[in-house]
Every structure is written in C-alpha cells, then in structure tokens.
C-alpha cells in the first residue's frame, strides 16, 4: 500500500506544479503553497517508509519477488535455522546468510528480543535483491554468477558458519554458490535446498541431509531439505 500512497502524492505534486506554470514566460517559476505541501509530504512519507523498513526485521517486511525465486521461510523454520546458527557460531561468532534473508531477519529479531546467545554473534546478508540494502552495512550485494566478487573487507574463512539457500535448483547454481560458501566459512555449512539436490550437495560441499523438514510461507512444489557438514542437535 505504501507505494500507491507515494504515487498518489506524486500526482498531487505534479498537478500543483502544472497549475503554477500558467504565469508570464519571463517569471521565475515558483511553487504554490499546495505544491510545497505535497512535496514535503512526499519526502516525509519516503523517509518514514525507509526508517520503518530499516528497523523492521519481521520475516516478510520485504515481500517475496517470485521473479527472483524468493520464497520466505515460515516463522517456525526461520526461528529454528537462526537458533541453529547462533548455537553453531558460538560466542563472538560470525554468521553469513547467502540468499537467506528470512534467517538474517530472524537473527536480528532474536537479538532485539534478547534471546539467549543472540547478542554474542554478528550476521551479514549476502543478497542479490538490493531492497535489502535498507539494512545498512550488514547487507552485501551478491550475484551467484560471480561467486567470488565480494568486497575487499570480506575476508576468506572469516565466518564461523555460512547458511546458504541457492535461488535455483540446478547444479550450475549450486556449484557457484558452493565456491562462495567455501571461501567464507571457517568450517561449518548449513545448506537449504531441494531434496533433489542431495547428491550434488554432498559432492560439492560434503554435507549430509538432515531429518528436519523446513517449511515456507508458501508451499513449494519441490521437497525442501537442510544439509550440514557437522553434528546438529536442532536439525
């Protein structure tokens, strides 16, 4: 609804400006009080919307875009994966979420709720969707087609656990994401992808399928599973 409100304000502003343009050609154009008010309202709404997004880590605060193969986890699954990451990262641990914004959002939400252990870790989100840049310095633009094209300050083996959810169920996509995962992780990998990728996941990342069945807010046609390369108590 927010975008429609902004568009309505834009039309109001344009109408006011056009109404102001009927004077002498030699006059310096000036906005009427109505146009100025519409302009101020537009900037206020824009600032408020950005602020609300920046401070909201609710799963779904940024809507799914199926054109980018985005499917957010259910609350239960996002919570389970976030707690698993916190537990495995350990005190002062670092967590990287690759194409898994639901988990990143839940990590930040748990931190705000003072859940045990959540303040002892830090997390970053590597994501192609630039809407998540609203989360500031913890957002890193990531394109799996260029798996090692990362900022200079993102050092190799600098994360205690890497959670990856490749956007596409293909060997090509998984193999490229695997390069990023291996570059980033000190050792632990938590992969979330389709059950049909089990053989490729084992070969590319040396991970094994878990018994836990992750769920999404919208059911997927393909069976989804979690894979790890360590002993897990939650998955």
N, C-alpha and C positions, 0 to 999 in steps of 0.2 A: 504493500500500500504506500510505502514511503516514496517510491519512485513516481507514482501517479500524483502524489501531492506536490512534488518538486516540479513536475511538468505543468501542473496547474498554475503554480507560481510563475513559471517561465512565461506562459501565455499571458498572464496578467501583466507581467513586466513589459512584454513586447507590445501589448495593446496600449499601455500607458505611454511608452516611448513613441509609438506611431502617432498617437494623439497629440504629442508635443511637437511634432515636426511640421505643423502647418503654418509657422510664422514666416517672417521675411527671410529670404535666402541668405542675406548678409548677417543675420542674427547668429550669435553663438548659441548652439543648441544647449538647452537646459532641461533637466528632468523636473517634472511636476512633483508635488508632494506625494501623490498617489504612486508614481513610478519609483520614487526613492523609498517609499514604504514597502513596496513589493520587492525591491532589490534587497533591502535589509532583511525582510522575512525570508527570502531565498537563502542568503548567506547564513542566517541563524539556523534555519532548518538543516542546511548542509552540515554545519559544524556540529549540531546536536546529533544528527544521524551518525556521523563519523565517530563522535565521542561514545555514543551508545554501543556501537559495534566494537570499538576498541576495548571497552570494559565488559563486554558480554562474551563469556566463554561457553555459553549454553550450546550443546550439540544441536545444530540446526539454526543457529543465529545467522549463519550464511547458508542460503538454500542450496540444495543439490542442483547441479547442472548436468543432466544426463548426457549432454553432448560431449562432456569431458569424462564420461564414465564415472560420475560421482554418485556414490551410494553410502549414506552415513550409517554408522552402527547404531543399534538400539542403545538406550541408556544403560541397560544391564551389561551389554557387551563392551561398550566404551569404558565403563567403570572397571570391569574385570581386567581388560587389557591395560588400562592405566595403572591399576594396583599391581599388576604383574610387573610392569616396567619399573615402578617405584621400588618394589621388592628386589628385583634383579640388579638395578643400578646401584643400590647401596647408598650409604651416607656420602654426601657430596658428589653423588653420581651424576652423569650427564646422559640425557636421553635424546635420540634423534628420531623424529617421526617423518618417514618418507611417504608422501601421498596418503597420509593417515591423519587428516585434520581432526576427525572425531576424537581420536585418542589424545592429541595435543590439547584440544579444548577441555577434555575431561581432566587431564593432568592439572591444568590451570584452575579448573573449578574445584578440584580436591584441595589444591593449595589455598584457595580463598576460604574454604570451609575448614581449614586447619586439620585435615585428616592426617592421622599419624604417618610420618615419614615423607609426606608430600613436600615439606619445606626443606628437606635435605637433598633434593635433587633439582636439576635445571633441565629445561627441554627446549628444543628448537623444532620448527616445522619446515620441511623442505617440500615445496608445493608449486605446481605449475600455475594454479589459479591465483592471479595477482590480487584478487579481492582480499585474500588473507594477509596482504601487506599491511592491513589495518592493525595487525597485532605487533607491528613495530620491528625492533631489532631481532626478535626471535623468528621472524619469517625469512626464509632463504628461497629465492626463486630457483626452481628445479625443473629441468626438462630431461626426462629419461633418455631421450635421443642423444643427449650429450652428458652421459653419466658422470664424467669427472670434471665437468665445467662448473666448478664451485668457487666461492670467494676465497681469496688467499688466506684469510684468517680461519678458514675451516680446515683444520689440520688432520692428517691421516691418523687413524686409530685414536681419535680423541673423544669417543663416546663409549660408555660402558655397555649400553645396549642400543640396538637400532631396530625400530619397528618399521616394517615396510609393507605397503599394500599396493602392489603394482596396478596401474589403472586398467590394464588389459590382460586377458587370459591367453597369452601367447608366449612361446619360447623366446622369441626375439625380445619382447618387453621384459620378461623375467631375467634374461641373461644380462641386459643392460643395467637393470636395477641392481642385480647381484654385484656388478662392478662397484656401484656406489656404496652398497652395504659393506662390502669387504674393505673398501677404502676408509670408511668411517668408524667401524666397530673395533673395539679392543678385542672382543671375543664373542659376545652374546648377540644372537639374531632371533628376532621374533617376526616371522613372515606370515602374512594373512593373504590367502589367495584361494582359488578354486581347488576342489579335490582333484580335478583332472590334471592339475599341475604337480602332483605329488612326485612323480618320477623326475621331472625336470628340477624341482626344488631340491630334492636330495642330491642330485648330481652337481647342481650349480652352487649350492650353499651348505651342503652337508647337514641338512635339517631333517627332522623326523616329524611326522604328523601327530597331533595331539588329540585327545579324546574330547576335549571341549568343542562345542558347536557354536561358533559365533553367529549372531543374528544382526539383521539390518532393519532400519525403519520401514523400508520397502523390500518385500521378499524378492530375492534374486532367482533367476531361472536355474542357475548353476549352483551346485552344492559348494558351500564355502567352508574352509578349514583354517586352522592355525598350525604353524610348524615352528619348532625351536631346535637349537643345537646345544641345549643344556637341560638339566633336570628341573622341571617346573612342578610346583605344588598347586598352582591355581588353574593350570590349563590341562 
